[in-house]
Amino acid sequence: TNSNIYIRNGSKIIVDGKLSINQNAKINFLDGSHILVNNELFTYGNSSNKIIMDFKQKSSPNGIWGTNYSKVNLDYVVVKDAYYGVNASRCDLTISNSEFDNCQYGLYITNQNNSFNTATILNNSFNNNYTNIYLFNSGAKIRNNVITGGNKGIYCYYHSSPYLGESGYYGYNDISNVSYGVYSYNN
């Protein structure tokens, strides 16, 4: 079914259990509202029935936040106009077949550097985000993505080491129309 939901006045959705969002859902976040995932967030869109998360304006802290040891799995989601499309710190993060449009940070990934906190970014589109993918002290598997527009395609800061391909797979990341394709600082 089609669902059009409004979250207003800086409210946040706190996920302490498991939250599943099904295809065709449209969630509008107003006035700095956001999702805080303390446990599990799963989305179940498909190529013709995507889930839309529209944050309407880039103001911190709006976006999807994955906290320590939570699990965030986004599949066929469109995230628009957020400050942080996804802000993930020490969580199990899988993003596939999704779009991040006109965000300050498409993905903001911190402290994802051990076997308990993995990040897989596969088959996504990043469009006109100021920084499309930001890594701080993090590793991530980043493959088969299209990144266009903005200042930085992939920004690796402070001991970050993404896998832009892996054994047996080429990266196939298409990065264009950005000031810096892959930018590494203090690594």
C-alpha positions as CSV (number, residue, x, y, z in Angstrom):
1,T,0.0,0.0,0.0
2,N,1.0,3.6,-0.5
3,S,1.8,5.4,2.8
4,N,2.6,9.1,3.1
5,I,3.8,9.8,6.6
6,Y,4.9,13.2,8.1
7,I,7.4,13.5,11.0
8,R,7.3,17.0,12.3
9,N,8.8,19.5,14.8
10,G,12.3,18.0,15.1
11,S,10.9,14.7,16.3
12,K,12.9,11.6,16.0
13,I,11.9,8.0,15.4
14,I,13.8,5.9,17.9
15,V,14.2,2.3,16.9
16,D,14.9,0.1,20.0
17,G,13.5,-3.0,18.4
18,K,13.2,-4.0,14.7
19,L,11.6,-1.5,12.3
20,S,10.7,-2.7,8.8
21,I,9.6,-0.3,6.1
22,N,7.8,-1.7,3.1
23,Q,7.7,-0.7,-0.6
24,N,5.9,2.5,-1.7
25,A,6.3,4.2,1.7
26,K,7.0,7.9,1.6
27,I,8.2,9.4,4.8
28,N,8.5,13.2,5.0
29,F,10.8,14.5,7.8
30,L,10.3,18.2,8.7
31,D,12.1,20.6,10.9
32,G,15.2,18.5,11.6
33,S,13.4,15.3,12.3
34,H,15.3,12.1,12.0
35,I,15.6,8.3,12.6
36,L,17.8,7.0,15.4
37,V,18.5,3.3,15.0
38,N,19.6,1.6,18.3
39,N,18.7,-1.9,17.1
40,E,17.5,-2.8,13.5
41,L,16.2,-1.0,10.5
42,F,15.3,-2.9,7.4
43,T,13.7,-1.6,4.2
44,Y,11.9,-3.7,1.6
45,G,11.5,-1.7,-1.6
46,N,12.0,-2.9,-5.1
47,S,13.0,-1.4,-8.4
48,S,9.5,-0.2,-9.3
49,N,8.3,0.5,-5.7
50,K,11.0,2.4,-3.9
51,I,10.8,3.8,-0.4
52,I,11.1,7.6,-0.3
53,M,12.7,9.4,2.7
54,D,12.5,13.1,2.1
55,F,14.1,15.3,4.7
56,K,13.0,18.5,2.9
57,Q,16.0,20.6,4.0
58,K,19.6,20.0,4.9
59,S,19.7,20.8,8.6
60,S,21.6,18.8,11.3
61,P,20.7,16.4,12.7
62,N,18.3,15.2,10.1
63,G,19.0,11.9,8.4
64,I,19.2,8.2,9.3
65,W,21.5,7.5,12.3
66,G,22.9,4.0,13.0
67,T,24.4,3.8,16.5
68,N,26.8,1.4,18.1
69,Y,26.1,-2.3,17.2
70,S,22.8,-1.5,15.5
71,K,22.0,-2.9,12.1
72,V,20.9,-0.7,9.1
73,N,19.9,-2.4,5.9
74,L,18.6,-0.1,3.1
75,D,17.5,-1.6,-0.2
76,Y,15.7,0.4,-2.9
77,V,15.5,3.6,-0.8
78,V,15.6,7.2,-2.1
79,V,17.0,9.6,0.5
80,K,16.6,13.3,-0.4
81,D,17.7,16.7,1.1
82,A,19.1,15.3,4.4
83,Y,22.1,16.7,6.2
84,Y,23.2,13.1,6.8
85,G,21.6,10.7,4.3
86,V,23.0,8.0,6.6
87,N,25.2,8.7,9.6
88,A,26.6,5.3,10.8
89,S,29.0,4.7,13.7
90,R,30.1,1.3,14.7
91,C,27.0,-0.4,13.2
92,D,26.4,-3.2,10.7
93,L,25.6,-1.2,7.5
94,T,24.4,-2.5,4.2
95,I,23.1,-0.2,1.5
96,S,22.1,-1.4,-1.9
97,N,20.1,-0.3,-4.9
98,S,19.5,3.1,-3.3
99,E,19.8,6.8,-4.2
100,F,21.1,9.7,-2.2
101,D,20.2,13.1,-3.6
102,N,21.1,16.6,-2.6
103,C,22.4,15.8,0.9
104,Q,25.2,17.5,2.8
105,Y,26.7,14.0,3.3
106,G,25.2,11.1,1.3
107,L,26.9,8.6,3.7
108,Y,28.8,9.6,6.8
109,I,30.5,6.5,8.2
110,T,32.7,6.6,11.3
111,N,34.6,4.0,13.3
112,Q,33.7,1.0,11.0
113,N,37.0,-0.8,11.3
114,N,36.5,-4.2,12.8
115,S,34.7,-7.5,12.0
116,F,31.6,-6.5,14.1
117,N,31.0,-3.3,12.3
118,T,30.9,-3.8,8.5
119,A,29.8,-1.4,5.8
120,T,28.8,-2.6,2.3
121,I,27.8,0.0,-0.3
122,L,26.7,-1.7,-3.5
123,N,24.8,-0.6,-6.6
124,N,23.8,2.8,-5.5
125,S,23.4,6.3,-7.0
126,F,24.8,9.4,-5.3
127,N,23.7,12.7,-6.9
128,N,24.7,16.2,-6.0
129,N,25.6,15.6,-2.4
130,Y,28.3,18.0,-1.1
131,T,30.3,15.0,0.1
132,N,28.9,11.8,-1.4
133,I,30.6,9.2,0.8
134,Y,32.7,10.3,3.9
135,L,34.8,7.8,5.9
136,F,36.4,8.6,9.2
137,N,38.6,5.8,10.7
138,S,36.6,3.4,8.6
139,G,36.7,0.7,6.0
140,A,33.8,-0.1,3.7
141,K,33.2,-2.3,0.6
142,I,32.2,0.2,-2.1
143,R,31.3,-1.3,-5.4
144,N,29.2,-0.7,-8.5
145,N,28.1,2.8,-7.5
146,V,27.4,5.9,-9.6
147,I,28.6,9.1,-8.0
148,T,28.0,12.4,-9.7
149,G,28.1,16.0,-8.7
150,G,29.2,17.7,-5.4
151,N,32.6,18.4,-4.0
152,K,34.0,15.0,-3.1
153,G,33.1,11.6,-4.4
154,I,34.7,9.5,-1.7
155,Y,36.4,11.3,1.2
156,C,38.8,9.1,3.3
157,Y,39.9,10.8,6.5
158,Y,42.0,9.5,9.4
159,H,43.0,5.9,9.0
160,S,40.2,5.1,6.5
161,S,40.7,2.3,4.0
162,P,37.8,1.5,1.7
163,Y,37.7,-1.5,-0.6
164,L,36.9,0.0,-4.0
165,G,37.0,-3.5,-5.4
166,E,37.8,-6.8,-3.7
167,S,39.3,-10.2,-4.6
168,G,37.5,-11.5,-7.7
169,Y,35.5,-8.3,-8.2
170,Y,36.3,-5.0,-9.8
171,G,35.0,-1.8,-8.2
172,Y,33.1,-0.4,-11.1
173,N,32.5,2.8,-9.3
174,D,31.7,5.6,-11.8
175,I,32.7,8.9,-10.3
176,S,32.2,12.1,-12.4
177,N,31.5,15.9,-12.1
178,V,33.0,16.2,-8.7
179,S,36.0,18.4,-7.6
180,Y,37.8,15.4,-6.1
181,G,37.0,11.8,-7.1
182,V,38.7,10.0,-4.2
183,Y,40.2,12.3,-1.6
184,S,42.5,10.9,1.1
185,Y,43.6,13.0,4.1
186,N,45.6,12.1,7.2
187,N,45.6,8.4,6.4
